[in-house]
Amino acid sequence: MDLIADILLAAGAFGAGFYCFILSRRLNRFNDLEKGVGGPLAVLSAQVDDLTKTLTQAQATANMSTMSLDGLTERAEAVAKRLELLVASMHDLPEAETRKPEPVQEDTPLGPIFRRRAEGA
């Protein structure tokens, strides 16, 4: 009985060894850079690295743009406040009198030109 158990155990070990040998050959072919999946995986890995670098640069650019826009927004708000104060102070000024343009003297050399401009022609 022990002899049969030893023979079955040895046959099982040889079978497992043969199965591992077949699997290792398949795995080597699978990971081959020229014919297997290894080549596309290497290309995808390089593309992921490139995309990571591009994303990092885009984030840095976006952060700089955000800081620039924040500064411009603060400046615009300050200018808007000043404009509001100026408009408010314009209401306190007395209204200016509307005067008619003075008559143009005909004896000057450019008198007819100025008269046409004053008349709106």
C-alpha positions in Angstrom: 0.0 0.0 0.0 2.8 2.4 0.8 4.4 1.6 -2.6 1.2 2.6 -4.4 0.9 5.8 -2.4 4.5 6.7 -3.2 3.9 6.0 -6.9 0.8 8.2 -7.0 2.5 10.9 -5.0 5.5 10.9 -7.5 3.1 10.9 -10.5 1.2 13.8 -9.0 4.5 15.7 -8.4 5.7 15.0 -12.0 2.2 16.1 -13.3 2.4 19.3 -11.3 5.9 20.0 -12.5 4.9 19.4 -16.1 1.9 21.7 -15.6 4.1 24.5 -14.2 6.6 24.0 -17.1 3.7 24.5 -19.6 2.4 27.5 -17.7 5.9 29.1 -17.6 6.3 28.8 -21.4 2.8 30.3 -22.0 3.6 33.1 -19.6 6.9 33.8 -21.4 5.1 34.0 -24.7 2.4 36.1 -23.2 4.9 38.7 -21.9 7.1 38.7 -25.1 7.6 42.3 -26.1 7.4 41.6 -29.8 4.6 39.1 -30.2 2.8 39.0 -26.9 0.9 41.4 -24.7 4.1 42.8 -23.2 4.6 45.3 -26.1 1.2 47.0 -25.9 1.5 47.0 -22.1 4.9 48.8 -22.3 3.4 51.3 -24.8 0.4 51.9 -22.5 2.7 52.4 -19.5 4.7 55.0 -21.4 1.5 56.8 -22.4 0.3 56.8 -18.8 3.6 58.4 -17.8 3.2 61.0 -20.5 -0.4 61.8 -19.6 0.6 62.1 -15.9 3.3 64.7 -16.8 0.8 66.5 -19.0 -1.8 66.5 -16.3 0.7 67.9 -13.8 1.6 70.7 -16.2 -2.0 71.5 -16.9 -2.8 71.6 -13.1 0.2 74.0 -12.6 -1.0 76.2 -15.4 -4.6 76.2 -14.1 -3.3 77.2 -10.7 -1.3 80.1 -12.1 -4.3 81.2 -14.2 -6.5 81.1 -11.1 -4.1 83.2 -9.1 -3.9 85.7 -12.0 -7.6 85.9 -12.3 -8.0 86.4 -8.6 -5.7 89.3 -8.7 -7.5 90.8 -11.7 -10.8 90.3 -10.1 -9.7 92.1 -6.9 -8.4 95.0 -9.1 -11.6 95.2 -11.0 -13.6 95.3 -7.8 -11.5 98.1 -6.4 -11.9 100.1 -9.6 -15.7 99.4 -9.6 -15.8 100.8 -6.0 -13.9 103.9 -7.1 -16.2 104.4 -10.1 -19.3 104.1 -7.8 -17.8 106.8 -5.6 -17.1 109.0 -8.6 -20.7 108.5 -10.0 -22.1 109.2 -6.5 -20.0 112.4 -6.3 -21.2 113.5 -9.7 -24.8 113.7 -8.3 -23.5 116.3 -5.7 -22.3 118.7 -8.4 -24.5 121.5 -9.6 -25.9 121.1 -13.0 -23.9 123.0 -15.7 -25.6 125.7 -17.7 -26.1 124.9 -21.3 -24.6 127.7 -23.4 -25.1 128.4 -27.0 -22.0 128.6 -29.1 -20.6 132.0 -29.6 -21.1 133.5 -33.1 -18.3 133.0 -35.5 -16.6 136.1 -36.8 -16.6 136.3 -40.5 -13.4 138.4 -40.7 -11.1 135.5 -39.7 -9.7 133.4 -42.5 -11.3 130.2 -41.2 -14.6 131.8 -40.3 -16.7 130.0 -42.9 -15.3 126.6 -41.8 -16.0 127.3 -38.1 -19.5 128.5 -39.0 -20.3 125.3 -40.9 -19.1 123.2 -37.9 -21.2 125.3 -35.5 -24.2 124.9 -37.7 -23.7 121.1 -37.8 -22.9 120.8 -41.6 
